[in-house]
């Protein structure tokens, strides 16, 4: 118990400065990835007591470098990202008693299991989750480092059935989706894959350029729902014109394409 107490005291003092470093670049807030809007909707439902039981545990598998920790940091400081969003006016009054972020690999390095640490938080900080007296946002990073992470999350779910007091967002390697499929957690969670950035997202996140609305859907339609190769070619040519015109008007088309191809689709 003393080992956990000492770790908690140190971690809690460093948690917010650590996460703060993930949400700024050159003193400006980092633009959230497109997937953040999905997470924000679940967060809004949680804060307004509309979250269904099967939505209270959200798993975010993905490759290293796709921005999973940054997503958690943005959720932790979600108020900073509501300034230009319509949700802001709906969250003038909300209750959130605790928000907590932990990187599970840090626990494992110190010989502390995720279950042990969450029991400590519940006993000493949150109070009984089964009684539902406090509202908790729990952000877990690199959850796959604990071999029993899925059973631990199942336990949290079972404690809070028919209550609106818990939202868990957990990141991990792509393997967590495979383990999730073979456990009881499959009926108690949802999964959102965090993929590398597509080109339109790269333009939006890194350069503040928003391509024409619906462009991605139009490209998918052109590629997969045409009858002949000639129709595919014709439709893609029609789509290339508005995008090229828009980027050329910014005077940056060649530079951005080169940057994307050289650096890849990873936010870092």
RONUZA-457219 format. One line per field, with one value per residue: residue number from 0; chain; x negated, y negated, z negated of N, C-alpha, C in turn. Coordinates in Angstrom, 2 decimals. Each point is the difference from the previous one (the first is absolute). Layout:
BEGIN
k = [NUM;...]
c = [A;...]
n.u = [X;...]
n.v = [Y;...]
n.w = [Z;...]
ca.u = [X;...]
ca.v = [Y;...]
ca.w = [Z;...]
c.u = [X;...]
c.v = [Y;...]
c.w = [Z;...]
END
This chain:
BEGIN
k = [0;1;2;3;4;5;6;7;8;9;10;11;12;13;14;15;16;17;18;19;20;21;22;23;24;25;26;27;28;29;30;31;32;33;34;35;36;37;38;39;40;41;42;43;44;45;46;47;48;49;50;51;52;53;54;55;56;57;58;59;60;61;62;63;64;65;66;67;68;69;70;71;72;73;74;75;76;77;78;79;80;81;82;83;84;85;86;87;88;89;90;91;92;93;94;95;96;97;98;99;100;101;102;103;104;105;106;107;108;109;110;111;112;113;114;115;116;117;118;119;120;121;122;123;124;125;126;127;128;129;130;131;132;133;134;135;136;137;138;139;140;141;142;143;144;145;146;147;148;149;150;151;152;153;154;155;156;157;158;159;160;161;162;163;164;165;166;167;168;169;170;171;172;173;174;175;176;177;178;179;180;181;182;183;184;185;186;187;188;189;190;191;192;193;194;195;196;197;198;199;200;201;202;203;204;205;206;207;208;209;210;211;212;213;214;215;216;217;218;219;220;221;222;223;224;225;226;227;228;229;230;231;232;233;234;235;236;237;238;239;240;241;242;243;244;245;246;247;248;249;250;251;252;253;254;255;256;257;258;259;260;261;262;263;264;265;266;267]
c = [A;A;A;A;A;A;A;A;A;A;A;A;A;A;A;A;A;A;A;A;A;A;A;A;A;A;A;A;A;A;A;A;A;A;A;A;A;A;A;A;A;A;A;A;A;A;A;A;A;A;A;A;A;A;A;A;A;A;A;A;A;A;A;A;A;A;A;A;A;A;A;A;A;A;A;A;A;A;A;A;A;A;A;A;A;A;A;A;A;A;A;A;A;A;A;A;A;A;A;A;A;A;A;A;A;A;A;A;A;A;A;A;A;A;A;A;A;A;A;A;A;A;A;A;A;A;A;A;A;A;A;A;A;A;A;A;A;A;A;A;A;A;A;A;A;A;A;A;A;A;A;A;A;A;A;A;A;A;A;A;A;A;A;A;A;A;A;A;A;A;A;A;A;A;A;A;A;A;A;A;A;A;A;A;A;A;A;A;A;A;A;A;A;A;A;A;A;A;A;A;A;A;A;A;A;A;A;A;A;A;A;A;A;A;A;A;A;A;A;A;A;A;A;A;A;A;A;A;A;A;A;A;A;A;A;A;A;A;A;A;A;A;A;A;A;A;A;A;A;A;A;A;A;A;A;A;A;A;A;A;A;A;A;A;A;A;A;A]
n.u = [-0.82;-1.07;-0.38;1.27;0.05;-1.23;0.34;1.17;-0.62;-0.99;0.74;0.79;-1.18;-0.28;1.19;0.48;-1.18;0.00;1.28;-0.29;-1.11;1.04;0.58;-1.26;-0.07;-1.19;0.41;0.28;1.30;-0.35;0.22;1.13;-0.35;0.38;-0.70;-0.61;0.59;-0.39;-1.22;0.02;0.58;-0.88;-0.97;0.58;0.20;-1.27;-0.39;0.82;-0.66;-0.53;-1.13;0.10;0.39;0.39;0.23;0.06;-0.33;-0.92;-0.26;-1.25;0.09;-1.32;-0.66;-1.24;0.18;1.17;-0.49;-0.11;-1.23;-0.22;0.67;-0.69;-1.11;0.45;0.30;-1.18;-0.47;1.08;0.06;-1.29;0.62;0.75;-1.03;-0.25;0.43;1.01;-0.79;-0.80;0.98;-0.17;-1.21;0.89;0.84;-1.03;0.11;-1.24;0.14;-0.34;-1.18;-0.34;-1.28;-0.19;-1.31;0.64;-0.82;0.34;1.24;-0.08;-0.64;1.02;0.38;0.77;0.98;0.65;0.35;-1.22;-0.44;0.90;-0.29;-1.27;0.20;0.65;-0.92;-1.00;0.61;0.40;-0.22;0.95;-0.54;0.16;-0.32;-0.93;-0.75;-1.04;-0.19;-0.47;-0.93;-0.16;-1.24;-0.02;-1.30;-0.24;1.30;-0.54;-0.71;1.24;-0.49;0.51;-0.41;0.31;-0.51;-1.01;0.05;0.07;-0.90;-0.64;0.16;-0.28;-0.95;0.00;0.49;0.67;-1.27;-0.11;-0.77;-0.12;-1.09;-0.33;-1.12;-0.25;-1.28;-0.45;-0.84;-0.18;-0.86;0.29;0.18;-1.10;-0.65;0.43;-0.29;-0.98;0.49;0.45;-1.12;0.14;0.75;-1.15;-0.33;-0.53;-0.30;-0.94;-0.27;-1.18;0.33;-1.02;-0.51;1.20;-0.13;1.31;-0.18;-1.03;0.72;1.03;-0.63;-0.81;0.96;1.02;-0.22;1.19;-0.24;0.45;1.14;-0.12;-1.23;-0.29;1.24;-0.25;-1.22;0.51;0.94;-0.97;-0.70;1.03;0.61;-1.03;0.61;-0.74;-1.18;0.65;1.07;-0.82;-0.66;1.14;0.52;-1.12;-0.02;1.30;-0.35;-0.96;0.89;1.10;-0.56;-0.42;1.17;0.57;-0.79;0.17;1.28;-0.41;-0.38;0.57;0.62;-1.06;-0.11;1.32;0.12;-1.07;0.47;1.20;-0.54;-0.75;0.90;0.87;0.85;-1.11;0.86;-0.84]
n.v = [1.21;0.00;1.07;0.39;-0.26;0.47;1.03;0.15;-0.26;0.75;1.02;-0.15;-0.20;1.04;0.50;-1.08;-0.27;1.31;0.06;-1.06;0.73;0.82;-1.03;-0.38;-0.80;-0.47;0.39;0.78;0.03;1.28;-0.13;0.35;1.27;0.47;1.03;-1.14;-0.34;1.25;-0.15;-1.16;0.67;1.02;-0.89;-0.62;1.19;0.22;-1.20;0.38;1.05;0.01;0.30;0.84;1.07;0.40;-1.28;0.51;1.03;-0.88;0.89;-0.50;1.07;0.08;-0.26;0.20;-1.17;0.64;-0.27;1.25;-0.22;-0.63;1.01;0.81;-0.66;0.04;1.27;0.14;-0.77;0.77;-0.69;0.22;1.13;-0.61;-0.81;0.74;0.78;0.50;1.02;-1.04;-0.44;1.29;-0.43;-0.96;1.00;0.58;1.25;-0.22;0.99;0.95;-0.42;1.16;-0.28;1.21;0.04;1.05;-0.34;-1.20;0.45;0.61;-1.12;-0.39;1.00;-0.96;0.82;-0.01;1.24;0.21;-0.65;0.60;1.12;-0.41;-0.35;1.14;0.63;-0.65;0.06;0.96;0.90;0.70;0.60;1.08;-0.89;-0.27;-0.28;0.41;-1.04;1.06;-0.79;1.23;-0.48;1.12;-0.18;0.57;0.22;0.31;-0.91;-0.14;1.20;-0.61;-0.85;1.03;0.88;-0.85;-0.24;1.33;0.06;-0.99;0.65;1.17;-0.76;-0.43;1.21;-0.59;-0.40;-1.28;0.79;0.67;-0.58;1.11;-0.66;1.11;-0.35;0.49;1.00;0.27;0.64;-1.17;-0.31;0.72;-0.47;-1.18;0.48;0.43;-1.14;-0.01;-0.68;0.98;0.43;-0.44;-0.08;-1.12;0.09;-0.92;0.46;-0.26;-0.45;0.25;-1.22;-0.26;-0.24;0.17;1.02;0.42;-0.37;0.61;1.07;0.12;-0.27;0.47;0.91;-0.45;1.18;0.01;-0.38;1.15;-0.55;0.42;-0.34;-1.12;-0.02;0.37;-0.90;-0.84;0.41;0.06;-1.05;0.08;-0.02;-1.00;0.42;-0.12;0.49;0.93;0.15;0.02;0.78;0.73;-0.08;0.25;0.96;0.31;-0.47;0.23;1.20;0.24;-0.46;0.70;1.06;-0.10;-0.24;1.03;0.28;1.18;0.25;-0.39;-1.05;-0.09;0.23;-0.76;-0.93;0.20;0.02;-1.03;-0.67;0.34;0.88;-0.25;-0.38;0.85]
n.w = [0.00;-0.78;0.69;-0.06;-1.29;-0.10;0.75;-0.63;-1.14;0.46;0.40;-1.05;-0.57;0.79;-0.32;-0.58;-0.58;-0.25;-0.33;-0.74;-0.13;-0.07;-0.60;-0.20;1.03;-0.36;-1.20;1.03;-0.26;-0.15;1.28;-0.58;-0.03;1.19;-0.50;-0.30;1.13;0.33;-0.49;0.58;0.98;-0.17;-0.04;1.01;0.55;-0.31;0.37;0.97;-0.53;1.22;-0.64;1.02;-0.65;1.21;-0.30;-1.20;0.80;0.34;0.93;-0.07;0.78;0.12;1.12;-0.39;-0.56;-0.15;-1.20;-0.49;-0.45;1.15;0.53;-0.82;0.34;1.24;-0.27;-0.57;0.97;0.03;-1.13;0.15;0.33;-0.92;0.08;1.07;-0.97;0.67;-0.36;0.19;0.77;0.33;-0.24;-0.10;-0.25;-0.54;-0.33;-0.41;-0.86;0.85;0.42;0.55;0.24;0.53;0.12;0.48;0.98;-0.48;-0.07;1.18;0.35;-0.75;0.78;0.58;-0.28;1.14;-0.28;-0.43;1.06;0.79;-0.66;0.10;1.27;0.17;-0.71;0.58;1.19;0.79;-0.92;-0.50;1.08;-0.76;-0.90;0.91;-1.05;0.71;0.81;0.69;0.52;0.48;0.14;0.70;-0.13;1.19;0.07;1.17;-0.69;-0.41;-0.29;-1.07;0.94;0.82;-0.89;-0.09;1.32;0.15;-0.96;0.62;1.15;-0.55;-0.53;1.24;0.10;0.97;0.04;-0.31;-0.77;1.14;0.50;0.64;0.29;0.67;0.07;1.15;0.10;1.29;-0.79;-0.60;1.28;0.18;-1.10;0.34;1.21;-0.80;-0.47;-1.26;0.21;0.90;-1.01;-0.46;1.27;0.45;1.27;-0.08;1.20;-0.54;1.19;0.81;0.07;0.48;1.28;0.07;-0.83;0.73;1.05;-0.55;-0.48;1.05;0.88;-0.73;0.94;0.26;0.54;1.24;-0.52;-0.65;0.06;-1.23;-0.37;0.65;-0.56;-1.19;0.21;0.37;-1.04;-0.83;0.55;0.82;1.16;0.48;0.49;1.13;-0.64;-0.52;1.13;0.65;-0.96;-0.03;1.32;-0.07;-0.86;0.84;0.85;-0.74;-0.27;1.23;0.42;-0.97;0.18;1.30;-0.35;-0.73;1.23;-0.35;1.12;0.71;-0.81;-0.09;1.28;0.19;-0.84;0.52;1.22;-0.38;-0.69;0.91;-0.49;-0.67;-0.93;-0.59]
ca.u = [0.82;-0.87;-0.58;1.01;0.20;-1.14;0.08;1.12;-0.33;-0.94;0.66;1.05;-0.63;-0.59;0.96;0.50;-1.08;-0.32;1.05;-0.01;-1.04;0.50;1.09;-0.50;-1.17;-0.35;0.92;1.35;0.67;-0.07;1.33;0.32;0.25;1.42;0.62;0.32;1.42;0.76;-0.23;0.69;1.44;0.19;-0.24;1.19;1.05;-0.37;0.19;1.43;0.70;0.68;-0.88;0.47;-0.98;-0.98;-0.84;-0.80;-1.40;-0.39;-1.36;-0.63;-1.22;-0.66;-1.46;-0.72;-0.21;1.19;0.56;0.95;-0.20;0.50;1.46;0.35;-0.29;1.04;1.20;-0.23;0.20;0.99;0.57;-0.81;0.30;1.42;0.19;0.65;0.89;1.37;0.23;-0.36;1.18;0.77;-0.76;-0.24;0.07;-0.14;-0.68;-1.08;-0.70;-1.40;-0.56;-1.31;-0.75;-1.14;-0.63;-0.05;-1.38;-0.63;0.39;-0.64;-1.42;-0.12;0.57;1.36;0.96;1.05;1.08;-0.43;-0.03;1.37;0.57;-0.53;0.69;1.39;0.06;-0.56;0.27;1.28;1.13;0.51;0.61;1.26;1.01;0.22;0.08;-0.91;-0.07;-1.43;-0.55;-1.24;-0.74;-1.05;-0.90;-0.82;0.65;-0.39;-1.11;0.53;0.55;1.40;0.71;1.38;0.78;0.09;1.03;1.28;0.39;0.49;1.31;0.99;0.29;0.70;1.16;1.17;-0.40;-0.58;-1.09;-1.33;-0.38;-1.37;-0.56;-1.27;-0.76;-0.93;-0.43;1.08;0.31;1.07;1.26;0.07;0.30;1.34;0.95;0.08;0.33;1.33;0.02;0.56;1.37;-0.02;-0.86;-0.05;-1.37;-0.23;-1.39;-0.70;-0.79;-0.85;0.74;0.15;-0.54;0.88;-0.19;-1.32;0.14;0.80;-0.66;-1.33;-0.10;1.23;0.66;1.14;0.35;1.44;0.83;0.42;-0.95;-0.36;1.13;0.11;-1.07;0.39;1.08;-0.60;-0.87;0.60;1.39;0.18;0.18;-1.15;-1.23;0.12;0.81;-0.86;-0.97;0.71;0.48;-1.15;-0.47;0.93;-0.25;-1.34;-0.01;0.28;-1.03;-1.22;0.25;0.00;-1.35;-0.80;0.37;-0.76;-1.41;-0.76;0.35;-1.16;-0.68;0.75;-0.05;-1.34;-0.11;0.80;-0.62;-1.29;0.14;0.98;1.32;-0.02;0.06;-1.23]
ca.v = [-1.21;-1.18;-0.16;-0.61;-1.37;-0.82;-0.18;-0.88;-1.38;-0.52;-0.05;-1.01;-1.32;-0.18;0.41;-1.11;-0.57;0.95;-0.04;-1.33;-0.03;0.70;-0.70;-1.25;-0.03;-1.41;-0.76;0.07;1.28;0.90;0.30;1.42;0.86;0.17;0.96;-0.67;-0.38;1.17;0.09;-1.14;0.31;0.89;-0.79;-0.83;0.88;0.34;-1.16;-0.32;1.20;0.69;1.05;1.37;0.86;0.57;-1.08;-0.59;0.41;-0.24;0.46;-0.69;0.67;-0.67;0.05;-1.07;-1.22;-0.52;-1.08;0.49;-0.72;-1.36;0.06;0.07;-1.30;-0.94;0.33;-0.45;-1.45;-0.17;-1.35;-0.87;0.29;-0.25;-1.44;-0.30;1.11;-0.24;0.68;-0.87;-0.61;1.04;0.47;-1.10;0.59;1.45;0.55;0.96;-0.04;0.39;0.42;0.57;0.64;0.82;0.85;1.29;0.50;-0.55;0.88;1.30;-0.18;-0.05;1.20;-0.27;0.35;-0.99;0.27;-0.49;-1.46;-0.50;0.24;-1.06;-1.24;0.11;0.02;-1.19;-1.25;-0.08;0.63;1.21;-0.17;0.71;-0.90;-1.05;-1.31;-0.93;0.16;0.19;0.20;0.75;0.09;1.01;0.05;1.22;0.93;1.38;0.42;0.82;1.20;0.21;-1.27;0.19;0.40;-1.17;-0.88;0.68;-0.21;-1.38;-0.02;0.69;-0.83;-1.25;0.27;-0.84;-1.26;-0.97;-0.59;0.41;0.13;0.46;0.00;0.72;0.19;1.11;0.48;0.59;1.32;-0.02;0.31;1.45;0.58;-0.42;0.85;1.33;-0.11;-0.51;-1.44;-0.30;-0.48;-1.07;-1.10;-0.29;-0.14;-0.99;0.13;-1.25;0.31;-1.10;-1.10;-0.11;-1.27;-1.11;-0.24;-0.62;-1.41;-0.68;0.00;-0.61;-1.25;-0.77;-0.04;0.92;0.28;-0.05;0.91;1.25;0.46;1.41;0.85;-0.03;0.84;1.40;0.29;0.11;1.17;1.30;0.15;-0.26;1.25;0.29;-0.73;-1.30;-0.85;-0.33;-1.01;-1.25;-0.59;-0.47;-1.23;-1.07;-0.34;-0.56;-1.41;-0.92;0.09;-0.65;-1.44;-0.52;0.01;-0.97;-1.33;-0.21;-0.11;0.95;1.38;0.89;0.12;0.86;1.38;0.52;0.18;1.16;1.22;0.21;0.22;1.05;-0.39;0.03;-1.39;-0.52]
ca.w = [0.00;-0.05;1.34;0.85;-0.48;0.41;1.45;0.29;-0.36;0.99;1.31;-0.01;0.07;1.32;1.04;0.82;0.83;1.06;1.02;0.59;1.04;1.18;0.69;0.58;0.88;0.19;-0.84;0.56;-0.18;1.15;0.56;-0.21;1.15;0.30;-0.90;-1.26;0.01;-0.48;-1.44;-0.63;-0.09;-1.14;-1.19;-0.19;-0.51;-1.37;-0.88;-0.07;-0.48;1.10;0.50;-0.20;-0.68;0.93;0.50;-1.09;0.17;1.40;0.27;1.13;0.48;1.12;0.05;-0.70;0.77;0.66;-0.81;-1.00;-1.26;0.21;-0.10;-1.41;-0.60;0.44;-0.77;-1.38;0.01;1.06;0.00;0.87;1.41;0.24;0.21;1.27;0.29;-0.45;-1.27;-1.12;-0.60;-0.69;-1.16;-0.93;-1.34;0.03;-1.16;0.20;-1.29;0.14;1.28;-0.34;1.08;-0.44;1.00;-0.69;-0.02;-1.20;-1.11;0.09;-0.34;-1.46;-0.58;-0.44;1.03;0.24;-0.96;-1.31;0.00;0.05;-1.33;-0.86;0.33;-0.43;-1.46;-0.63;0.71;0.68;-0.68;0.67;1.32;0.00;-0.56;0.98;-0.64;0.67;1.45;0.26;1.34;-0.17;1.26;-0.16;1.16;0.13;-0.92;0.29;-0.84;-1.09;0.65;-0.39;0.16;0.43;-1.17;-0.87;0.54;-0.17;-1.39;-0.09;0.66;-0.82;-1.17;0.35;0.86;-0.24;-0.64;0.94;-0.77;0.46;1.41;0.14;1.34;-0.13;1.23;-0.01;1.30;0.78;-0.55;-1.00;0.65;0.14;-1.30;-0.34;0.71;-0.60;-1.42;-0.31;0.20;1.31;-0.19;-0.99;0.44;1.42;0.45;1.06;0.45;0.30;1.19;0.48;0.62;1.45;0.47;-0.37;-1.44;-0.10;0.35;-1.02;-1.31;-0.01;0.77;-0.09;1.30;0.06;1.41;0.27;-0.80;0.62;1.01;-0.22;0.39;1.46;0.54;-0.22;0.96;1.33;0.09;-0.30;0.39;1.44;0.76;0.86;-0.29;0.65;-0.88;-1.16;0.44;0.28;-1.25;-0.77;0.64;-0.38;-1.40;-0.17;0.36;-1.12;-1.03;0.49;0.06;-1.37;-0.54;0.76;-0.48;-1.23;0.40;-0.80;0.37;0.16;-1.30;-0.91;0.49;-0.28;-1.44;-0.38;0.52;-0.66;-1.44;-0.29;-0.48;-1.46;-0.50;-0.59]
c.u = [-0.86;-0.63;0.98;0.24;-1.12;0.02;1.11;-0.35;-0.92;0.68;1.03;-0.57;-0.54;0.99;0.42;-1.11;-0.39;1.01;0.05;-1.01;0.46;1.01;-0.44;-1.18;-0.27;1.03;1.42;0.60;-0.10;1.43;0.30;0.16;1.49;0.69;0.40;1.47;0.88;-0.14;0.73;1.49;0.28;-0.20;1.21;1.15;-0.27;0.31;1.47;0.85;0.81;-0.79;0.57;-1.09;-1.08;-0.92;-0.99;-1.46;-0.32;-1.46;-0.52;-1.29;-0.60;-1.51;-0.61;-0.15;1.22;0.72;0.97;-0.15;0.48;1.52;0.45;-0.24;1.06;1.32;-0.13;0.28;1.10;0.59;-0.76;0.37;1.47;0.26;0.75;0.99;1.39;0.27;-0.26;1.23;0.85;-0.70;-0.36;0.00;-0.08;-0.77;-1.06;-0.88;-1.48;-0.31;-1.42;-0.60;-1.12;-0.53;-0.31;-1.41;-0.77;0.35;-0.78;-1.49;-0.23;0.66;1.40;0.95;1.04;1.13;-0.36;0.07;1.42;0.72;-0.45;0.75;1.44;0.12;-0.37;0.40;1.43;1.19;0.52;0.64;1.36;1.13;0.28;0.06;-0.87;-0.07;-1.47;-0.27;-1.38;-0.65;-1.20;-0.83;-0.80;0.53;-0.47;-1.16;0.45;0.67;1.47;0.83;1.46;0.90;0.19;1.08;1.39;0.52;0.56;1.40;1.07;0.39;0.95;1.17;1.18;-0.32;-0.67;-1.23;-1.40;-0.08;-1.48;-0.39;-1.40;-0.68;-0.91;-0.42;1.18;0.43;1.16;1.34;0.17;0.37;1.43;1.03;0.18;0.38;1.41;0.12;0.64;1.41;0.06;-0.84;0.21;-1.45;-0.07;-1.48;-0.58;-0.98;-0.96;0.83;0.16;-0.37;0.87;-0.14;-1.34;0.08;0.72;-0.76;-1.26;-0.07;1.29;0.76;1.11;0.38;1.51;0.78;0.39;-0.97;-0.33;1.11;0.15;-1.06;0.32;1.10;-0.58;-0.78;0.77;1.42;0.26;0.02;-1.22;-1.21;0.04;0.80;-0.80;-0.95;0.68;0.42;-1.15;-0.57;0.89;-0.24;-1.35;-0.03;0.33;-1.06;-1.27;0.16;-0.07;-1.42;-0.90;0.32;-0.70;-1.50;-0.89;0.14;-1.20;-0.69;0.72;-0.02;-1.35;-0.17;0.74;-0.67;-1.31;0.16;0.96;1.23;0.09;-0.10;-1.33;-0.99]
c.v = [-1.26;-0.27;-0.71;-1.45;-0.92;-0.25;-0.97;-1.46;-0.63;-0.17;-1.13;-1.41;-0.32;0.18;-1.17;-0.68;0.92;-0.09;-1.35;-0.11;0.66;-0.81;-1.31;0.26;-1.46;-0.92;-0.08;1.38;0.82;0.31;1.48;0.76;0.22;0.92;-0.65;-0.38;1.15;0.12;-1.12;0.26;0.94;-0.74;-0.87;0.84;0.39;-1.14;-0.37;1.23;0.70;1.20;1.38;0.85;0.50;-1.06;-0.51;0.45;-0.09;0.39;-0.66;0.72;-0.76;0.14;-1.10;-1.20;-0.57;-1.04;0.43;-0.75;-1.43;-0.05;0.04;-1.33;-1.03;0.28;-0.48;-1.50;-0.39;-1.40;-0.94;0.17;-0.19;-1.44;-0.33;1.09;-0.26;0.68;-0.90;-0.56;1.01;0.51;-1.15;0.51;1.51;0.43;0.99;-0.08;0.31;0.29;0.46;0.71;0.82;0.79;1.34;0.58;-0.54;0.84;1.31;-0.08;0.03;1.17;-0.19;0.38;-1.11;0.18;-0.53;-1.52;-0.57;0.25;-1.07;-1.31;0.02;-0.10;-1.35;-1.32;-0.08;0.38;1.16;-0.32;0.68;-0.86;-1.20;-1.40;-1.06;0.32;-0.03;0.19;0.62;0.23;0.92;0.09;1.29;1.12;1.44;0.49;0.80;1.22;0.27;-1.27;0.18;0.41;-1.16;-0.96;0.62;-0.21;-1.41;-0.11;0.59;-0.82;-1.15;0.21;-0.86;-1.27;-0.88;-0.66;0.34;-0.01;0.36;-0.07;0.58;0.17;1.21;0.37;0.63;1.35;-0.05;0.31;1.50;0.66;-0.33;0.92;1.35;-0.05;-0.51;-1.49;-0.38;-0.56;-1.24;-1.20;-0.25;-0.24;-0.98;0.09;-1.38;0.30;-1.14;-1.04;0.21;-1.42;-1.19;-0.34;-0.66;-1.50;-0.78;-0.15;-0.84;-1.35;-0.81;-0.13;1.05;0.22;-0.05;1.06;1.24;0.58;1.48;0.94;0.05;0.87;1.47;0.43;0.22;1.30;1.32;0.20;-0.42;1.33;0.38;-0.81;-1.40;-0.97;-0.42;-1.13;-1.36;-0.70;-0.55;-1.29;-1.19;-0.44;-0.68;-1.50;-0.93;0.05;-0.70;-1.51;-0.62;-0.09;-0.99;-1.42;-0.33;-0.16;1.05;1.45;0.91;0.23;0.98;1.45;0.63;0.29;1.25;1.30;0.32;0.39;1.11;-0.56;0.02;-1.42;-0.53;-0.42]
c.w = [0.00;1.37;0.93;-0.41;0.47;1.52;0.36;-0.28;1.04;1.36;0.05;0.10;1.39;1.15;0.89;0.81;1.16;1.13;0.70;1.13;1.29;0.80;0.63;0.93;0.35;-0.66;0.57;-0.25;1.28;0.47;-0.19;1.32;0.17;-1.00;-1.33;-0.07;-0.47;-1.52;-0.74;-0.14;-1.17;-1.32;-0.33;-0.57;-1.45;-0.97;-0.16;-0.33;1.07;0.53;-0.31;-0.65;0.94;0.59;-1.05;0.01;1.49;0.18;1.27;0.39;1.17;-0.09;-0.84;0.92;0.68;-0.85;-1.08;-1.33;0.11;-0.07;-1.45;-0.70;0.39;-0.70;-1.44;-0.12;0.99;0.04;0.94;1.48;0.33;0.42;1.28;0.39;-0.59;-1.34;-1.18;-0.70;-0.76;-1.25;-0.95;-1.44;0.15;-1.24;0.45;-1.24;0.13;1.47;-0.30;1.21;-0.61;1.19;-0.66;0.00;-1.20;-1.22;0.02;-0.33;-1.50;-0.69;-0.56;1.12;0.15;-1.01;-1.38;-0.07;0.02;-1.32;-0.98;0.26;-0.49;-1.52;-0.60;0.64;0.51;-0.86;0.83;1.33;0.07;-0.56;0.90;-0.53;0.69;1.49;0.40;1.49;-0.16;1.36;-0.21;1.27;-0.03;-0.89;0.19;-0.86;-1.22;0.62;-0.33;0.15;0.34;-1.16;-0.96;0.49;-0.09;-1.43;-0.20;0.61;-0.91;-1.23;0.32;0.95;-0.44;-0.78;1.06;-0.60;0.51;1.52;0.04;1.47;-0.11;1.35;-0.14;1.40;0.71;-0.57;-0.99;0.63;0.18;-1.32;-0.42;0.64;-0.67;-1.47;-0.18;0.26;1.34;-0.11;-0.89;0.44;1.49;0.38;1.16;0.39;0.32;1.13;0.32;0.72;1.51;0.41;-0.40;-1.48;-0.26;0.29;-1.10;-1.31;0.01;0.69;0.01;1.29;0.02;1.46;0.20;-0.76;0.81;1.00;-0.16;0.42;1.51;0.66;-0.17;0.98;1.39;0.16;-0.06;0.54;1.45;0.75;0.81;-0.44;0.61;-0.86;-1.23;0.38;0.20;-1.31;-0.82;0.60;-0.38;-1.44;-0.20;0.26;-1.17;-1.10;0.45;0.04;-1.39;-0.55;0.72;-0.46;-1.31;0.31;-0.62;0.45;0.03;-1.34;-0.91;0.46;-0.30;-1.48;-0.46;0.44;-0.72;-1.47;-0.33;-0.65;-1.53;-0.55;-0.53;1.08]
END
